């Protein structure tokens, strides 16, 4: 069960959701050069290129988590900040999440790797239609704590990513997201390359409406026992 604090038209409320489906949109950039950059940085760690662009991976809805602590098996995983579309009974909402991925498993199969780690999501939501007209102005940002140092890990405007309408229109099964569906909307390239961290912090800034969604979690590495 997830709990969200929603903000729309100046009003706030809280809603609980038992998610029914999780879709992770990959290679969701608008800029072909940026897509190639992300493909190349993953290729550098042995990840094969995608079969199509964009591509829609499925993962268990039970992997979604709002816990401040994420347990992972082994030292080879890392986070990726992403805008997240949450379909509720009263429409579409925008949130924030991390497509935390096991990079070692990713070299075997991307779809497999999507299922290997929990998918952290923040508790804040904005109504999607309130930001649709200035989507390109939204800023996605992430910090990673690596070897004790808090480093800027990702940063850029959402002009680099396909809009939710575009992603939904291309999605197999039709353009509508049934209520209870959560869709991750793509990520930005990592500054300095993909690497593991002890803590991952992310934020989605709306400079037009002067507000920010934020979420953070610590990564606990479990030993790999043969």
C-alpha positions as CSV (number, residue, x, y, z in Angstrom):
1,X,0.0,0.0,0.0
2,X,1.3,3.4,-1.0
3,X,0.3,6.7,0.6
4,X,0.4,9.9,-1.4
5,X,0.0,13.6,-0.4
6,X,-1.6,15.3,-3.3
7,X,-1.6,19.0,-4.3
8,X,-4.1,20.4,-6.9
9,X,-5.7,23.8,-7.4
10,X,-4.1,25.0,-4.1
11,X,-5.8,22.2,-2.1
12,X,-4.1,19.2,-0.5
13,X,-5.3,15.8,0.5
14,X,-4.0,12.3,1.2
15,X,-4.8,9.1,-0.6
16,X,-3.8,5.5,-0.3
17,X,-3.2,3.3,-3.3
18,X,-2.7,-0.4,-3.7
19,X,-1.0,-0.4,-7.1
20,X,-2.1,-2.9,-9.7
21,X,0.4,-2.5,-12.5
22,X,3.9,-1.1,-12.9
23,X,5.2,0.1,-16.3
24,X,8.8,1.4,-16.8
25,X,9.3,3.3,-20.0
26,X,12.9,3.0,-21.2
27,X,14.8,5.0,-23.7
28,X,12.2,7.7,-23.3
29,X,14.3,10.7,-24.4
30,X,13.3,13.2,-27.1
31,X,16.8,13.9,-28.1
32,X,18.4,11.2,-30.2
33,X,21.9,12.2,-29.1
34,X,20.9,12.0,-25.4
35,X,19.4,8.5,-26.0
36,X,22.6,7.4,-27.7
37,X,24.6,8.8,-24.7
38,X,22.6,6.7,-22.3
39,X,22.8,3.6,-24.5
40,X,26.6,4.1,-24.7
41,X,27.0,4.6,-20.9
42,X,25.1,1.4,-20.3
43,X,27.1,-0.4,-23.1
44,X,30.2,0.6,-21.2
45,X,29.1,-1.7,-18.3
46,X,28.0,-4.5,-20.7
47,X,24.3,-3.7,-21.1
48,X,22.9,-4.6,-24.6
49,X,21.0,-2.0,-26.6
50,X,17.2,-1.9,-26.6
51,X,15.1,-3.7,-29.1
52,X,13.0,-0.6,-29.7
53,X,12.8,3.1,-28.6
54,X,10.9,3.8,-26.4
55,X,10.4,0.4,-24.8
56,X,7.9,-0.5,-22.1
57,X,9.1,-2.9,-19.4
58,X,6.8,-4.6,-16.9
59,X,7.7,-5.2,-13.3
60,X,5.7,-6.4,-10.3
61,X,3.7,-3.6,-8.7
62,X,4.8,-5.0,-5.3
63,X,8.3,-3.7,-6.0
64,X,7.1,-0.1,-5.5
65,X,8.2,1.2,-2.1
66,X,8.2,4.4,-0.1
67,X,10.5,3.1,2.6
68,X,13.5,5.4,3.4
69,X,15.7,2.2,3.3
70,X,16.2,0.0,0.2
71,X,17.8,-3.4,0.6
72,X,19.7,-4.7,-2.4
73,X,21.6,-7.9,-3.1
74,X,25.2,-7.2,-3.7
75,X,27.1,-4.0,-4.5
76,X,26.1,-3.6,-8.2
77,X,22.9,-1.5,-8.2
78,X,22.2,2.2,-8.6
79,X,19.3,4.6,-8.7
80,X,17.8,6.7,-11.6
81,X,15.6,9.6,-10.9
82,X,12.4,9.7,-13.1
83,X,9.1,11.4,-13.3
84,X,6.3,9.0,-12.5
85,X,2.7,9.0,-13.7
86,X,0.2,7.7,-11.3
87,X,-3.3,6.9,-12.6
88,X,-6.0,7.3,-10.0
89,X,-9.8,7.1,-10.1
90,X,-9.9,10.9,-10.6
91,X,-7.3,11.2,-13.3
92,X,-3.5,11.3,-13.8
93,X,-1.0,12.6,-11.3
94,X,2.7,13.4,-11.5
95,X,5.2,12.0,-8.9
96,X,8.8,11.2,-8.5
97,X,10.6,7.8,-8.4
98,X,13.9,6.0,-8.8
99,X,14.2,3.1,-11.2
100,X,16.8,1.5,-9.0
101,X,18.4,-1.3,-11.0
102,X,20.8,-4.1,-10.5
103,X,23.5,-3.3,-13.1
104,X,25.1,-6.8,-13.0
105,X,21.7,-8.4,-13.8
106,X,21.2,-5.7,-16.5
107,X,24.1,-7.2,-18.5
108,X,22.1,-10.4,-18.7
109,X,18.7,-8.9,-19.4
110,X,17.2,-5.4,-18.8
111,X,13.7,-6.8,-18.2
112,X,15.2,-9.2,-15.6
113,X,17.1,-6.4,-13.9
114,X,13.9,-4.2,-13.5
115,X,12.5,-6.9,-11.3
116,X,15.6,-7.3,-9.1
117,X,15.3,-4.2,-7.0
118,X,12.6,-2.2,-5.2
119,X,11.3,0.9,-7.0
120,X,11.3,3.8,-4.6
121,X,8.6,6.5,-5.1
122,X,8.0,9.7,-3.3
123,X,4.9,10.5,-1.4
124,X,4.1,13.8,-3.2
125,X,1.8,14.1,-6.2
126,X,0.8,17.0,-8.5
127,X,-2.2,16.9,-10.8
128,X,-0.7,16.2,-14.2
129,X,-2.8,18.7,-16.1
130,X,-1.5,21.5,-13.9
131,X,2.0,21.1,-15.2
132,X,1.3,19.9,-18.8
133,X,1.6,23.4,-20.3
134,X,5.1,23.9,-18.8
135,X,6.3,20.3,-18.7
136,X,9.6,21.3,-20.4
137,X,10.4,23.7,-17.6
138,X,10.3,21.1,-14.9
139,X,13.8,20.2,-13.6
140,X,14.8,16.7,-12.5
141,X,17.7,16.4,-10.2
142,X,19.5,13.7,-8.1
143,X,22.3,13.5,-5.6
144,X,24.2,10.4,-4.7
145,X,26.4,9.8,-1.7
146,X,29.5,8.0,-2.8
147,X,32.5,7.3,-0.6
148,X,31.0,9.8,1.9
149,X,30.6,12.7,-0.5
150,X,27.2,14.0,-1.7
151,X,27.6,14.5,-5.4
152,X,25.3,15.9,-8.1
153,X,24.4,12.8,-10.0
154,X,21.7,13.9,-12.5
155,X,20.2,17.2,-13.5
156,X,18.3,18.5,-16.5
157,X,14.9,19.9,-17.7
158,X,12.2,17.5,-18.8
159,X,12.5,18.8,-22.3
160,X,15.0,16.0,-22.6
161,X,12.2,13.4,-22.1
162,X,9.1,12.5,-24.0
163,X,5.9,14.0,-22.6
164,X,3.5,11.7,-20.7
165,X,1.0,12.0,-23.5
166,X,3.5,10.9,-26.1
167,X,4.6,7.9,-23.9
168,X,1.1,6.8,-23.3
169,X,0.2,7.1,-27.0
170,X,3.0,4.8,-27.9
171,X,2.4,2.3,-25.2
172,X,1.2,-1.2,-26.2
173,X,-2.4,-1.7,-25.2
174,X,-3.5,1.8,-25.9
175,X,-3.0,5.4,-24.7
176,X,-5.0,5.1,-21.5
177,X,-3.5,4.2,-18.2
178,X,-6.0,2.2,-16.1
179,X,-6.5,3.4,-12.6
180,X,-4.0,1.8,-10.3
181,X,-1.3,1.9,-12.9
182,X,2.1,3.5,-12.2
183,X,4.4,4.4,-15.1
184,X,8.0,5.5,-14.8
185,X,8.7,8.1,-17.5
186,X,12.4,7.8,-18.4
187,X,15.6,9.2,-17.0
188,X,18.6,11.5,-17.7
189,X,22.2,10.5,-18.1
190,X,24.3,10.2,-15.0
191,X,26.9,12.9,-14.5
192,X,30.3,11.1,-14.3
193,X,28.8,7.7,-15.2
194,X,26.5,5.1,-13.6
195,X,27.8,4.0,-10.2
196,X,26.5,2.7,-6.9
197,X,25.9,4.9,-3.9
198,X,25.1,4.6,-0.2
199,X,22.3,7.1,-0.4
200,X,20.2,8.5,-3.3
201,X,18.3,11.8,-3.2
202,X,16.0,13.1,-5.9
203,X,13.8,16.0,-6.6
204,X,11.5,17.4,-9.3
205,X,11.4,21.2,-9.3
206,X,8.6,23.2,-10.8
207,X,10.1,26.7,-11.3
208,X,6.8,28.1,-12.7
209,X,4.6,27.2,-9.8
210,X,7.5,27.4,-7.3
211,X,7.2,24.0,-5.7
212,X,9.3,20.8,-5.5
213,X,8.7,17.1,-5.0
214,X,11.5,15.3,-3.2
215,X,12.4,11.8,-1.9
216,X,15.5,10.1,-0.6
217,X,16.5,6.6,0.5
218,X,19.5,4.8,1.9
219,X,20.8,1.7,0.2
220,X,21.6,-1.3,2.4
221,X,23.7,-3.9,0.6
222,X,23.1,-7.5,1.5
223,X,25.9,-10.0,1.1
224,X,25.8,-12.4,-1.8
225,X,26.0,-15.9,-0.3
226,X,26.8,-18.8,-2.6
